[in-house]
Amino acid sequence: PGKYKDSASSACTPCEAGKFAAISGSHTCTPCIEECETGQVEIVACASSTDRLCQGCSVCAAGSVLVGCAGLLPGTCVREDGCVPLLGISRSIVTVAQGGALVSSSL
C-alpha cells in the first residue's frame, strides 16, 4: 500500500501527494477526496495508502445547535440562546472570543 507498480520499469513507486494506493500491486494511484462535504468532518487524512475519510457532524441535543463543523473542526453544540453549556461548573469566570475580541463573563 502507498505505492504503485510502474509498468515501464516494474518497480514500486510511491504515490504522489494527494493520491493513494490501498492495495499492494496497484498499477495506479487514485486521487484522494479533495475535502469533506458540508455537514461532515475529516476523521482520517489523505495519505499514500488511505483516502480521506469523512463522517457526518455530531447531532446536538434538543435546544442546541451545532456550530463550526467543517473540514477538520468537529464543531461545538451551542444552546439556541448562544450560550455554550458548561456542565458541572458553577460560579466560574468564562472567557470567550466574540468577533475577534476576548470577553470575560461571570456565571
Phi, psi and omega in degrees: 000148179090356180224159175233156182270113180288119184294332181289320184246353185058018176268154176276129183242132178298145176292145178284165181305137178087004178228160180216159172227108185277342185243134176300139179085008177303149179262352177213164171256144183258136177298139176286157171303130185295314178202161179289151179286164175303135181088008179232158177232144180286128177247342173222128181282156174296132177218172185299336181245001180216145175281161174296138180242127182246153180224148178300146178297156180297156175259132181269159177294161178305138180090000179234157175233152179270130181236134171085019178272108177191146177060248181262356185264121181287346180087172181224137175281127182235136177300150182300340178276003176095357181268142174273124180297132178244085184290133175078011180243131177230144177049060179239169174255132183241134176247126180232152176275131180225108181061034178089348180252147177275135181234130177260148182212139175265144177262000000 
